[in-house]
Structure formats: C-alpha cells, structure tokens
Amino acid sequence: MRNVFIAGIGQTPVSKQSTDEVRELGAAAVRSAIQNSRLDGPTALYVGNMLSGILSEQQQIGALIAQSAGLGGIEAATIEAACGSGGAAARFGVMAIQSGAHDVVVVCGMERMTHAAKERTTRALATASDWEKEGSHGATFVSLNGRLMQAYMDTYKVGNSVFAPFAINAHRNANRNPNALFHKEISETVYNESRTIEGPLKLFDISPICDGSAAVVLVSEEIAKRLASEGQPVVKIRASAVGTDSLGLDDRERLLRLAGVERSAKRAYEQAKLKPEDIDIFECHDAYTVMSVLSLEAAGFAAEGRGWTLGIEGDIRTEGKLPITTMGGLKGRGHPVGATGVYQLVETFQQLTGGAGPNQVKDPTFAMTQNIGGTGATVISHILERVS
C-alpha cells in the first residue's frame, strides 16, 4: 500500500452557540485546509459527524459540505462512529490514498451541538451507548463515566485528587491555544472545590458540549515529495488502525480494561514498527479525566492502576516525558464530537512541524492520536511522523 501524508490543515475556533449552519461550519475548515495545502482539485471528501441527523435534521453531510466548499460533484460521504467519527473519517481517507483510489483527499470533522436544548443533546449523545441496555434506561455518558471513575477509585484505592492534574494540564494548554473554547487556567484548589456533577465526577472532569470543525488534506507520497521540495511542511501518517469493543459496559470482560484501546494501539504500533516508548506526544481522548487515565494504561504508557501517576509526576505536561492534550484536548479545547478526531490530527501536525506556538513540545518525532467512540467501543489510532 502507498504511504500517506498530511499536507494541509484547517480549523474553526471551538465555540458555543455558533451562528454558522452545518454546511458553512464544515465548509470553512475544508476551504482553510485546501488553501493551507496550496493544492487544487481534491477528488474525495470524507466527513466525520455524529449528530446532525438528530439535532439539525440534516443527513448527507458529505455532499452538503462538498457543495458549500465549492467541491460539488466530487466523491463525498459521511462517516459515523459516535465521538470517534472524525478519526474514522480520517481512517477512510488514509485507505483511499493507500489503495490508489485517490491522490488528494480532504477529511473533515464537524459538529454543531449547542443550538439544541441541553436535554436533547444529552439524549442524542446517549445513542452511542448500548441503547437497549443503557441509554433507554436513562444512562448518559456522564453517568457511565461516573461509574468507571468510581470503579477505578474503589479498585485502586485513590481519591478524586489523582485526576486533577489532567484537568489542570488541559486548561493550561487550552489557555495558550487561540482556537480553544476555554482560556482560563485552573488550580488544584479550583478543581477540588468545583461542584460534583454525578457520582465522583466533578465539573472539571467533563468535556464541554460545543461546536467546531477541523479538516486535513491527505496526499500520496509523490505529491508530498513535491510539496516538501517547495518548502511546504508535510507529515507522514505512519499508522492508522481501529479496534473495537462492546458498546455496553456490562458486556465487557473487565470493566476497567479498555480492550478497544489495547487493540487499536497494538495494531498501530505494529504498523509503525514502534513501541510505546517511541511516542513523543499522545493526544488521548480525554472526554473525561478517567478516560485519560484508562487510555494511558491500555495504550501501554502505564501499568494498570498507575496511569494517574503520570499526571501527579508531571509527565503529561508539554515539557514532560509524555505530553498529552497539548493544545487543550477535549477538556480544554472542547469536544465537538464528530470533529474531535480531526482536531487531534490538526494539532499533532502543528506539533510535528513546529507550529504549536507556546505549547510547542521540544523536538517531537512521533505522535499518536487516539479518538474514541462511546466508552471505548470504537477506537481509532493514528501515528504521525515528522518529515525532516
């Protein structure tokens, strides 16, 4: 299969109550990415989106955004994998280049969530659970992640405070990201004194409902070499892999084992011929702080029950051993669900090309992004490599 490269990026600032409709929100990021790539004529567009059919009563988002971005007539499709929709769309884009079906592809992730009533959005998000066993009985992703957090605390005999560094780090990095939703740092005291939302989950353990769109241009190696020779930054996609698990928590072999993360990460490492210790940046899916901890463990960066220690010891900071959420992550940048996986790719591209500004990690070579659908049912991992 052919090698695949990212040659252009685009994003809109994450916001609440966006005035842009679905079509324009997505088209803005697509146009920006194409302009950034200095390329004309992509022949396919894959859009990651979860909720537009429910919250905006609009399907066929791929064709709609293609039309609005001035790409009418090209191959276009919408990819849905719950909160992992953006990463899944990127996976389809990678395969399209690898196979030789296309030489230039645009991948967009888009979600508009805040125009609907909060209760409606919460119920819509719950459709990514096992609806028959969880969502239809009143379970939400807040309650499901609260269950995971309580089980972690009970199993490993730790308190809420071990999760605080993950929220603090996310807000610190988001404060220096102009495209992030939150521009306010928090302290451990602020975290500890924040209100409890459900179970052990505090306000700062939870990512916000918001709107946003991001896009990347993927190209073949031949085109990437030409662009690089002209001084255009490109980044190689060294691995693209998916792992799955049951949607319902009660159907899992072990509650605190994210088997989908394990499978996705293992396949990505094998493709890239790398090990966890080779990764310089890990953009985890920190929709909830407990998911950061569980993902660090399942992806091989920490032993079971010890993921929280990376936060306590400062390893997750931009100057640490394994920086995570370097531009704020889902907690600080925001989590417009269908767009999140593409925001992760945009931000790691910035890191690997020296464009992350005050959040720049020193001399990274390999970065892993991990986009999760639901509580770990669909997990898409990408490993990116800096091109000298």
C-alpha positions in Angstrom: 0.0 0.0 0.0 1.1 3.6 -0.7 2.3 5.9 2.0 0.0 8.7 3.1 0.9 12.3 4.2 -0.9 15.3 5.7 -0.2 18.3 3.5 -2.7 20.9 4.8 -4.8 21.7 7.9 -7.7 23.9 8.7 -9.9 24.5 11.8 -12.5 26.8 13.2 -12.3 28.1 16.7 -14.3 25.9 19.1 -17.3 27.8 20.3 -20.7 27.7 21.9 -23.9 28.8 20.1 -22.2 29.0 16.7 -24.1 31.2 14.2 -22.8 29.1 11.3 -25.1 26.4 10.0 -23.9 22.8 9.5 -22.9 23.4 5.9 -20.9 26.5 6.4 -19.2 25.3 9.6 -17.8 22.3 7.8 -17.0 24.2 4.6 -15.0 26.8 6.5 -12.5 24.2 7.7 -12.3 22.4 4.4 -11.6 25.6 2.5 -8.9 26.6 5.0 -7.2 23.2 4.8 -7.2 23.3 1.0 -5.7 26.8 1.0 -3.1 25.8 3.5 -2.1 22.8 1.3 -1.6 25.0 -1.8 -3.3 22.2 -3.8 -6.3 22.3 -6.1 -8.7 19.6 -7.0 -9.2 17.1 -4.2 -11.2 14.2 -5.6 -12.8 13.0 -2.4 -14.2 14.4 0.9 -14.9 12.3 3.9 -16.8 14.0 6.8 -16.9 12.7 10.4 -20.2 13.6 12.0 -22.4 12.1 14.7 -25.4 14.2 15.5 -26.5 16.4 12.5 -29.3 13.9 11.5 -30.7 14.1 15.1 -30.0 17.7 16.2 -30.2 19.5 12.8 -32.4 17.1 10.9 -29.8 17.1 8.1 -28.2 14.0 6.7 -25.9 13.6 3.6 -23.4 16.0 5.3 -20.6 14.9 3.0 -22.3 16.1 -0.2 -23.7 19.2 1.6 -20.3 20.3 2.8 -18.7 19.5 -0.6 -21.2 21.7 -2.3 -20.8 24.5 0.2 -16.9 24.4 -0.1 -17.0 24.6 -3.9 -16.2 20.9 -4.4 -19.6 19.9 -5.8 -19.5 16.7 -7.8 -16.6 15.0 -6.1 -16.9 11.8 -4.2 -18.2 12.6 -0.7 -19.6 10.6 2.2 -20.3 10.9 5.9 -18.7 8.6 8.4 -20.3 7.9 11.8 -18.6 6.3 14.8 -20.0 8.3 17.6 -17.4 10.5 19.3 -14.8 8.7 17.1 -16.4 9.9 13.8 -13.6 12.3 13.0 -10.9 9.7 13.5 -13.0 7.2 11.5 -13.3 9.6 8.6 -9.5 10.0 8.6 -9.2 6.3 8.5 -11.3 6.2 5.4 -9.2 9.0 3.9 -6.0 7.1 4.6 -7.3 3.9 3.0 -8.4 5.9 -0.1 -4.8 7.2 -0.6 -3.2 3.9 0.3 -5.3 1.9 -2.2 -4.5 4.3 -5.1 -8.2 5.2 -5.5 -7.3 8.9 -4.8 -4.2 11.1 -4.7 -5.7 14.1 -2.8 -8.4 13.7 -0.2 -9.9 16.1 2.3 -11.1 14.8 5.7 -13.4 17.0 7.7 -14.8 16.5 11.2 -17.8 18.7 12.1 -20.4 19.0 14.8 -22.9 21.6 15.8 -24.4 20.8 19.2 -25.2 23.9 21.2 -28.2 25.2 19.2 -30.3 22.4 20.6 -31.7 22.1 24.1 -29.2 20.5 26.5 -31.5 17.7 27.3 -32.0 16.9 23.7 -28.2 16.9 23.0 -27.6 14.7 26.1 -30.2 12.2 24.9 -28.7 12.3 21.4 -25.2 11.6 22.7 -26.6 8.6 24.6 -27.4 6.9 21.3 -23.7 6.0 21.2 -24.2 3.7 24.2 -25.9 0.4 24.0 -29.3 1.9 23.7 -31.3 -1.2 24.6 -29.3 -1.9 27.7 -28.1 1.6 28.8 -29.5 4.7 27.0 -33.1 3.6 27.1 -32.8 3.1 30.8 -31.6 6.6 31.5 -27.9 6.1 31.3 -25.9 9.0 29.9 -22.2 9.3 29.2 -21.9 11.3 32.4 -23.3 8.5 34.4 -21.4 5.8 32.5 -18.1 7.6 33.0 -19.0 8.3 36.6 -19.4 4.6 37.0 -15.9 4.0 35.5 -14.4 6.6 37.7 -15.9 5.3 40.9 -14.8 1.7 40.0 -11.3 3.0 39.4 -11.2 4.8 42.7 -12.6 1.8 44.6 -10.3 -0.7 42.8 -7.0 1.2 43.2 -7.8 3.0 46.4 -7.3 6.5 45.1 -9.3 9.7 45.5 -10.6 12.4 43.1 -7.4 14.4 43.6 -5.4 12.0 41.3 -7.5 13.1 38.4 -6.9 16.8 39.0 -3.6 17.1 37.1 -5.3 16.0 33.9 -7.9 18.8 34.0 -5.3 21.3 35.1 -2.9 20.4 32.3 -5.7 20.6 29.7 -6.8 24.1 30.8 -3.2 25.3 30.9 -2.6 24.3 27.3 -6.0 25.5 26.1 -5.3 28.9 27.6 -2.5 29.2 25.0 -4.5 27.9 22.1 -6.4 30.6 20.2 -8.8 28.0 18.8 -9.7 26.5 22.2 -13.1 27.1 23.9 -11.6 27.7 27.4 -9.0 30.4 28.0 -8.8 30.1 31.8 -6.3 28.1 33.8 -7.5 26.2 36.9 -5.7 25.2 40.1 -5.9 22.1 42.2 -8.0 24.1 44.7 -10.4 25.2 41.9 -10.7 21.6 40.8 -11.3 20.2 44.3 -13.9 22.9 45.1 -15.8 22.5 41.8 -19.3 21.1 42.1 -20.0 17.4 41.8 -22.0 16.6 38.6 -22.7 12.9 39.1 -21.1 10.2 41.3 -17.5 11.2 41.8 -17.3 13.3 38.6 -16.6 17.0 39.2 -17.2 19.8 36.8 -13.7 19.8 35.6 -13.6 16.1 34.9 -16.0 16.5 32.0 -15.5 17.9 28.5 -18.0 20.6 27.3 -20.7 20.5 24.7 -19.7 22.8 21.9 -19.4 23.5 18.1 -16.5 23.2 15.8 -15.0 21.9 12.6 -11.5 20.8 11.5 -10.0 19.4 8.3 -6.9 17.9 6.9 -5.7 17.3 3.3 -4.2 13.9 2.7 -1.9 13.2 -0.2 0.1 10.4 -1.8 3.9 10.2 -1.4 4.6 11.6 -4.8 2.7 14.7 -4.2 4.1 15.0 -0.6 7.7 14.9 -2.0 6.9 17.7 -4.5 5.4 19.9 -1.8 8.3 19.3 0.6 10.7 20.2 -2.2 8.9 23.5 -2.4 9.2 24.2 1.3 5.6 23.0 2.2 5.5 21.2 5.6 4.2 17.6 5.4 3.7 14.9 8.0 3.7 11.2 7.3 0.9 9.0 8.7 3.0 6.1 9.9 0.0 4.0 11.1 -3.8 4.0 11.0 -5.7 1.4 13.0 -9.1 0.6 14.5 -10.0 -1.5 17.5 -13.5 -2.2 18.8 -15.2 -3.5 22.0 -18.7 -4.0 23.2 -20.8 -0.8 23.5 -22.3 -1.8 26.8 -20.1 -1.7 29.9 -21.7 -4.8 31.4 -20.8 -6.8 28.3 -17.1 -6.3 28.8 -14.8 -8.9 30.2 -13.3 -6.4 32.6 -14.9 -3.0 33.4 -11.6 -1.1 33.7 -9.9 -2.6 30.7 -10.3 -0.6 27.5 -9.9 -3.5 25.2 -10.7 -1.4 22.1 -7.8 1.0 23.0 -5.5 -2.0 23.5 -6.4 -3.5 20.1 -6.2 -0.2 18.2 -2.9 0.8 19.8 -1.3 -2.6 19.3 -2.2 -2.6 15.6 -0.9 0.9 15.2 2.4 0.1 16.9 2.8 -3.0 14.7 2.1 -1.0 11.5 4.5 1.7 12.5 7.1 -0.7 13.8 7.3 1.3 17.0 6.8 0.8 20.8 5.0 3.0 23.3 8.4 4.3 24.5 9.0 5.7 21.0 6.0 8.0 21.1 6.8 11.7 22.0 3.2 13.0 22.1 0.0 11.2 22.9 -3.3 13.0 22.1 -5.6 10.9 24.1 -9.4 11.1 24.1 -9.9 13.0 27.3 -13.7 13.4 27.2 -13.5 12.5 30.9 -10.4 12.6 33.1 -10.9 8.9 33.9 -10.7 8.1 30.2 -7.3 9.8 30.0 -6.0 7.5 32.8 -7.5 4.3 31.4 -6.2 5.2 27.9 -2.7 5.7 29.1 -2.8 2.3 30.7 -4.5 0.5 27.8 -2.1 2.0 25.2 0.9 0.8 27.1 2.2 4.0 28.6 1.5 2.9 32.2 0.7 -0.2 34.2 -2.8 -1.0 35.2 -3.9 1.2 38.1 -0.9 3.5 37.6 -2.0 5.8 34.8 -2.8 8.6 37.2 0.9 8.7 38.4 1.9 10.3 35.0 -0.3 13.3 36.0 1.0 13.5 39.5 4.6 13.4 38.4 4.2 16.0 35.7 4.9 13.6 32.8 1.8 14.7 30.8 2.8 18.4 30.6 4.3 19.8 27.4 7.7 19.7 28.9 7.2 16.2 30.4 8.1 12.7 29.3 4.8 12.1 27.5 2.9 15.3 26.7 -0.9 14.8 26.3 -3.7 17.2 25.3 -1.0 19.6 24.1 -3.5 22.2 22.7 -6.1 21.6 25.5 -7.6 18.3 24.4 -11.3 17.6 24.6 -11.5 19.1 28.1 -9.9 22.4 27.3 -10.0 22.9 23.6 -13.5 21.4 23.5 -15.2 18.3 22.3 -17.5 18.9 19.2 -17.8 15.2 19.0 -17.7 14.4 15.3 -14.8 16.9 14.8 -12.6 15.9 17.7 -10.5 13.2 15.9 -9.6 15.7 13.1 -8.8 18.4 15.6 -6.3 15.9 17.1 -4.7 15.4 13.7 -4.5 19.2 13.0 -2.8 19.8 16.4 -0.3 17.0 16.1 0.6 18.3 12.6 1.2 21.6 14.2 3.5 20.0 16.8 5.5 17.9 14.3 6.0 20.9 12.0 7.0 23.4 14.8 3.8 25.3 14.6 2.3 24.8 18.1 3.4 28.2 19.4 3.7 28.5 23.2 2.5 24.9 23.5 5.3 23.5 21.3 6.8 20.3 22.5 10.6 20.1 22.1 11.8 18.1 19.0 9.0 15.6 18.7 9.4 12.8 16.1 6.4 10.6 16.6 2.9 11.5 17.8 -0.1 9.2 18.4 -3.7 10.4 18.2 -6.5 8.3 19.7 -10.2 9.0 19.0 -12.8 7.0 21.0 -16.4 6.4 20.2 -18.6 5.9 23.2 -17.0 4.5 26.4 -14.4 2.7 24.2 -16.5 0.7 21.7 -14.7 2.2 18.6 -11.1 3.4 18.9 -9.1 4.9 16.0 -5.4 5.4 16.5 -3.1 7.2 14.1 0.7 7.5 14.5 2.2 10.5 12.8 5.9 11.1 11.9 7.8 14.3 11.4 9.4 14.6 8.0 12.8 16.3 8.1 
